[in-house]
Amino acid sequence: MQKLTKLYADYKGEEPVEIEKLPGAGSNRQYYRFVDKDGGTIIGVVGTSRDENHAFIYLDNHFSMRKLPVPNVLAVSNDELRYLQTDLGNSSLFDAIKGGREADGRYNQKEQQLLVKTIRELPKIQIEGARELDWTNCYPQPEFDKEGVLFDLNYFKYCFLKATGLDFHELKLEANFRMFAKDLTSEDCDSFLYRDFQARNIMLDENDNPYFIDFQGGRKGPYYYDVASFLWQASAKYSFKLRRKLVYEYYNSLKNYVEVPSERHFVERLSLFVLFRTLQVLGAYGFRGYFERKKHFLDSIPPAMDNLRELLKLNPDIFPYPYMMDMLKKLTEMPMFSHIEEPAHSRADGYKITDSNVYVAHSQDGPATFSSYDAKGPLVVNVNSFSFRKGIPDDPSGNGGGYVFDCRSTHNPGRYEPYKKLTGLDEPVIRFLEDDGEILTFLDEVYKLADHHVMRYIQRGFTNLMFSFGCTGGQHRSVYSAQHLAEHIHEKFGIEVHVNHREQNIQQILLKK
C-alpha cells in the first residue's frame, strides 16, 4: 500500500487527502480510491501477477489509443505490480439492472435500453480493439484454442458432472469433447475475445454510456463467445424474447465493423458457444458450490440447468455429439435435492440417479465408442504430480508397478513471488525452469529410464505402468515434469496416458493414437 501511495504522490505531486479501499472483485487485485484536496479521484490497483497486470496495461493503452470506452492507465510502477487509472465511479450495469433480475427476469424499458446500448457497443471493442493488437501481450495465452477448450470441458467433468454421481463412459465423453473443441475452434476470427464480458464489468457514466473494465483475460478468438457469456448468464434470467432481441441488436451492430455470416450460420455457431459457456459455468459452480460450499454458487446451479434444458430442445443437428448430448439429457433429468447436508468430499450433493440405461454407441461419437480398452487391453501409463507433504499417490491399477521421482533437487520457482500463484503448466513457470536448465538435465535421465521401461511393458503385454513426480508443494517442478513426461511418452509410443496433477485437481487423458 505504501508503494502504491508513493506512485500516486509521484504522479500527482502531492499526497492524497483520503484513501478508500474498494470491495474486492473475483481476482487477487486490490483497488483503492485516492481523493485529492479538490475532491478529484483516481483508482489505484495492486496486483499479485505481473503478467496479468501487464496484459491489462497493454490492452488498456491499445484500446485508449483506438478511442474505445475504457479507463485510462495514468501511471505504472517499474515492476508493473501497481498502477493508477481513471475513476469510472460506482455505477455498474449489474447494479443498474438489479430490479429486473430481482423481478425474476422482468426487465423494464429503461433496463432493456441499457442492455441494448451495451450489446451494441460490444462489437466495437471486439473488432476495433483487435486491429493492430499484439496478441503476445495477452495473458495467460494469446488465443482461444482447442487445449483451452478441453481444459474447461474437463473442469466441468471433474468439478460438476462427477459430483452428481451420474455414471458415464469417460473415453466416449472425451472423444465427443475433442470433436466439440475442434468445432468451436474451426472458424478463424481476428477479433478480441473479452472472455469475462458480464454486467459486473460494465461501468456506466452519468449519461448511461457503457465503459469496459476487467478485460485482462482477453485474447484472440471468436466473437460468439462474449455474446453467449453475456446473454446466457444464469443469474440474469433473461427471457427468450429479450435474448432474441439482444442477439438481433448485436448482429446488426456487428455489420458496422465486419462482413457478417448469414443469420442462420450466426445463430447455429452462437448455439455451440452457448452450450460451451453453460458447461463452463457449471464447472465453476460445481467447484465453488459443491467443494467450497459457497451458497451463491449452489443457488446459481438451477438457473444454469434451466439454460441447459432449453439448449437441449434445439435442433439436434446443431450438436453432432451423440454421447455427450445423451449424457447431458440424463443430467437434466436428475431431480435436485432441496437441501445439501453431506460434506464436500462426499458424492452427489445436488442430484440423484434416476436412469441407469446403457447408452447405445453411435457412429458419430468417434473412435472411443469402439475402444478396445476394457482393463485387459494395451498398456496405459499413469503419470502423477504430487506434494511429498501429502504422501505418494496410490496405484489405481493395483499392480504396484512404476517409479517415484523427487524433483526437489532442482531450482524451485515457488520461492519467488511472481510464480507463487502459478503452476508448472503456466508459461512463465515453464520459461523459468527451462531457462534455468536443471529440470531439463533431470528429465533427460528420466526419459531414458521411462523409454526402456515402457517399451518392455508393451513387448510383454502389460497393461499398467505409473510414474510419479513429487516436490514440496506439488505445484511447479513436479507438475512441469509429469506433464512433459506424459507428452513425451504419448508422442513417442502413441499409447494412452493418464495425467493427474493431484494437488492442482487437474486430470487429462492423452488418447491412444
Secondary structure as GFF3:
##gff-version 3
##sequence-region A 1 513
A	DSSP	alpha_helix	2	12	.	.	.	ID=ss1
A	DSSP	beta_strand	18	21	.	.	.	ID=ss2
A	DSSP	beta_strand	30	35	.	.	.	ID=ss3
A	DSSP	beta_strand	41	46	.	.	.	ID=ss4
A	DSSP	alpha_helix	50	65	.	.	.	ID=ss5
A	DSSP	beta_strand	73	76	.	.	.	ID=ss6
A	DSSP	beta_strand	82	86	.	.	.	ID=ss7
A	DSSP	alpha_helix	93	96	.	.	.	ID=ss8
A	DSSP	alpha_helix	98	102	.	.	.	ID=ss9
A	DSSP	alpha_helix	109	123	.	.	.	ID=ss10
A	DSSP	pi_helix	124	128	.	.	.	ID=ss11
A	DSSP	three_ten_helix	135	137	.	.	.	ID=ss12
A	DSSP	alpha_helix	146	156	.	.	.	ID=ss13
A	DSSP	pi_helix	157	161	.	.	.	ID=ss14
A	DSSP	alpha_helix	162	164	.	.	.	ID=ss15
A	DSSP	alpha_helix	170	184	.	.	.	ID=ss16
A	DSSP	beta_strand	191	193	.	.	.	ID=ss17
A	DSSP	three_ten_helix	199	201	.	.	.	ID=ss18
A	DSSP	beta_strand	202	204	.	.	.	ID=ss19
A	DSSP	beta_strand	210	212	.	.	.	ID=ss20
A	DSSP	beta_strand	219	221	.	.	.	ID=ss21
A	DSSP	alpha_helix	224	231	.	.	.	ID=ss22
A	DSSP	three_ten_helix	234	236	.	.	.	ID=ss23
A	DSSP	alpha_helix	240	254	.	.	.	ID=ss24
A	DSSP	alpha_helix	263	285	.	.	.	ID=ss25
A	DSSP	pi_helix	286	291	.	.	.	ID=ss26
A	DSSP	alpha_helix	295	312	.	.	.	ID=ss27
A	DSSP	three_ten_helix	316	318	.	.	.	ID=ss28
A	DSSP	alpha_helix	322	332	.	.	.	ID=ss29
A	DSSP	three_ten_helix	363	365	.	.	.	ID=ss30
A	DSSP	three_ten_helix	367	370	.	.	.	ID=ss31
A	DSSP	beta_strand	380	387	.	.	.	ID=ss32
A	DSSP	three_ten_helix	388	390	.	.	.	ID=ss33
A	DSSP	beta_strand	402	406	.	.	.	ID=ss34
A	DSSP	three_ten_helix	413	415	.	.	.	ID=ss35
A	DSSP	three_ten_helix	417	419	.	.	.	ID=ss36
A	DSSP	alpha_helix	427	436	.	.	.	ID=ss37
A	DSSP	alpha_helix	438	460	.	.	.	ID=ss38
A	DSSP	beta_strand	464	471	.	.	.	ID=ss39
A	DSSP	alpha_helix	477	493	.	.	.	ID=ss40
A	DSSP	beta_strand	496	501	.	.	.	ID=ss41
A	DSSP	three_ten_helix	502	504	.	.	.	ID=ss42
A	DSSP	beta_strand	506	510	.	.	.	ID=ss43
###
